[in-house]
Amino acid sequence: MKRIIFFFLLCFNSLLWAQQDSLVVVEADEKYFEDQFYFGINYNLLTQAPSDIGQSSFSYGIIGGFIKDLPINRRRNIGLGIGAGLSFNAIYSDLLATEEADGTITYQKVPDDVSYSRNKLSMSFVEIPIEFRWRSSRAEDYRFWRIYGGVKLSYLISGNSKFITDDETIKFSNKDVRDLQYGIYISFGYNTWNFYAQYDLTNVFEDDIYTIDGELVAPKIFNAGLIFYIL
């Protein structure tokens, strides 16, 4: 996975430099749009998890997509954006999900006497970001400050739980993951490098799910990282 992320970053940086070189010779367009492809890498942090539940390894997220720019003032440095994209989240923790013979899923902390190498929840989504946009750009300026923020709607494509021990690998499709999720986000920065943060307002799982000890399972995700924009 580290090699895949490095490869994407290398490709995106190459595209960004090529884009800047080619844009210099383009005549300024006073009716320009900041339509953009985006790609981001984030660290995922579980919040409001059951007591004694912690994270392990590196929980990460990858996002990518396209946003259509809709300027709302004459200078065109303020606008709205709406887009479509894909995301993938991996959460490593000691919250163990187990699929019973009848198809029900139970949750508990991984027992202390159980040796394991990985316990992961992975989720893939189709996303629709809707944002308010401010930037310092002009028609002839392609390096600028930006602050974008808004709401992101996410629809689940797949959700899987995987538990790996020295003896076996247990994997199943986790039907308890919430199909429709949404959160608020903000990105800001200059030119290529931008900081990104998102907080989900919905729980990762459906309502009324409890551990075997009777504790509510209603974690949310906060993620933070970098996002890159390509015109």
Sequence and secondary structure as in RCSB ss.txt:
>XXXX:A:sequence
MKRIIFFFLLCFNSLLWAQQDSLVVVEADEKYFEDQFYFGINYNLLTQAPSDIGQSSFSYGIIGGFIKDLPINRR
RNIGLGIGAGLSFNAIYSDLLATEEADGTITYQKVPDDVSYSRNKLSMSFVEIPIEFRWRSSRAEDYRFWRIYGG
VKLSYLISGNSKFITDDETIKFSNKDVRDLQYGIYISFGYNTWNFYAQYDLTNVFEDDIYTIDGELVAPKIFNAG
LIFYIL
>XXXX:A:secstr
 HHHHHHHHHHHHHHHHHHHHHHTTS   TT    EEEEEEEEEEEES  TT  B S  EEEEEEEEEEEE SSS
S EEEEEEEEEEEEEEEBSEEEEE TTS EEEEE  TT  EEEEEEEEEEEEEEEEEEEE  BTTB S EEEEEE
EEEEEEEEEEEEEEESS EEEEE TTB SEEEEEEEEEEETTEEEEEEEESS SB SS BBTTS B   EEEEEE
EEEEE 
